[in-house]
Amino acid sequence: MNTQVLNEYGFNFIKKTDGTKLISNTSTSYIASYISEYSAPELIQEYIDDVDLCLSGQFDLVEDTTKSTDFIYAKLYPDGLYFDDDEMLPLYDLRELLSSWKEFLEGN
């Protein structure tokens, strides 16, 4: 887990007594809400693979650049993930947040 990036965005992962895993309320709650919408490790890995394509200059190989959830509109571009065509999350940070969330979900 990349604690530096997690701290930068105020992410804290929590496992509730019923086993539910979530990201605590943060100052960047829209990003936490967005990331936590992805709860299946295999889907998170597919997303990470798309981000890796962007980071390696192969954006054209990303099949679906729309990465919206039920509640948040998001689109992947060569330089980052844009929310509502306004706020941008850099690709490296997105990759680290997704990887850390996936690692947490796969842990006990």
Secondary structure, DSSP 8 states (H G I E B T S, - for coil): --HHHHHHTT--EEE-TTS-EEE---TTHHHHHHHHT---HHHHHHHHHHHHHHHTT-GGG-S--B---SS--EEEETTEEEETTTEEEEHHHHHHHHHHHHHHHH--
